[in-house]
Amino acid sequence: MPALAEIDSAMLIGEWCLVHQSMLGHDIESLPPKAISDNLRAKRSQSYHFKDGKTVEVIFVDKPSKEFTYKISGSKKNRIRIKRWQSFAVKSLTESEIKATVYGTVQHRFTGGTCVSP
């Protein structure tokens, strides 16, 4: 579903894994850390478990997991805003994949399911 339509929070329920990030056509791993840290809080292989229409558990690779509230916002209801964590502008959403942009510069790709430990 193109994100031009409103996001249905029911499609988000479940687990998602952040599998890829890129910024302005560059691979994140080839960019200097400062360029990344200014625009990026999430890391690859981070899990997001959307428990219901308002609660998401973020499972960090190197820290304990944490629960946040989230809401669908934006003029076209195409933004997932995880309060005090991050806001994704969703470009496309299917049952198995989310493509989103953070701060207009960092492309994220999530796949459905739990992240596999590296």
ABEGO torsion letter per residue (X at the ends): XBAABBBBAAAABEBBBBABBBBGGBBAAABBAAAAAAABABBBGBBBBBABAABBBBBBAABBBBBBBBBBBEAAGABBBBBGABBBBBABBBAABBBBBBGGABBBBBBBEBBBBX
